[in-house]
Amino acid sequence: MSTQTTMGTGNGSIESVYPIIRNKIVTANLAAKAVTREKLAVSAPVVLSASTVTITAETHANLPLVLTRAAGVVATLPKASGSGNSYKFYVDTTVTSNSYKIQVANATDVIQGQAFGDDGDGEPGNGWATSSTSDTFTMDGSTQGGYKGDSVEILDIAAGLFVVKAYLTQTGTEATPFSAAVA
């Protein structure tokens, strides 16, 4: 059994649907907005191995950010503007001295959300919520996470506001990774 289709000519067909503004037919150049192979290309993860890193939208947004320095990294986020940019940090090397610290760029931006941690002892995991003034996320390689496989996702959702969710491995007497440390 075969099916035959024909181009419609009624309401909703290509023949009758044109953007009309003030009784004029308006055309648009969609080529600039077209999805192309180049625009879909995925870049390799960005390795963060310096002791301090200034995170920028142009270099780091929407890419995996891999923490590889056992002696810790301090990463400073760009100013929160509501861009929708995502900054996803992944621990590849467990921090053994200092800490992995992710902080805002100024005293007015805050980070809001939750971190979930577990120490593998069979007891229920921990959930850590931010306070209204949280602006720094710290993984110390022990009670605050920072182990290989841990992850932190920070999303720029509004002027002055980042949202966070994190999954951590914690040991000892677990502690919140959130603080208000940027002056």
Residue, then its C-alpha position, 0 to 999 in steps of 0.5 A: m500500500s502506498t501513500q501519496t502526499t501533496m503540498g497543502t494550500g489551505n491555512g497553515s500551509i507553506e503557501s499561506v504562512y508568511p511573516i506579515i507586519r503592517n500588511k507587508i511581507v517581511t523576509a529574514n536572513l536565517a543563514a546567520k542563525a543556521v545550525t552548522r557543523e562548526k557551531l555544533a563542534v564540541s571542544a575538548p575539556v579545559v584542564l585547570s592546572a595553575s594555582t589560580v585561574t580567572i574563569t571567562a565565558e569565552t574560554h570556559a563556559n559550557l565546557p568541562l573544566v577539569l581540576t588536575r592540580a593536587a596542590g589545589v586551584v583557586a578559580t574565580l568566576p566571571k561576574a554573574s550577569g544572567s548569561g545562562n552560561s554553565y561552568k562544570f568542574y570535575v575533579d580528576t586529581t584528588v587535592t592533597s594540599n591547599s584546596y580546590k576553591i571556586q569563588v565569585a568575582n566580587a562582593t555582591d555576587v552569591i552562589q545558591g543551591q546544594a551540595f550532596g556528599d557521601d563518605g561511603d560508610g553505609e549511612p545516609g549521605n549529607g545535603w549541604a545548602t548554601s546560606s544567603t551570603s554564600d560566595t565560595f565553594t571549597m573542596d579540601g580533599s577531606t571533609q569538604g570533598g575534592y576527590k577524583g570523580d567529584s563534580v560541581e556545576i555552577l550556572d549563571i542565572a541572573a545578575g548577581l546570582f549563580v546556582v550550584k549543584a555538586y556531588l562530593t566524596q567526603t571523609g571524616t567529620e563531613a562539613t559544608p563546602f559553602s562559605a562567604a569569603v569574598a570581600 
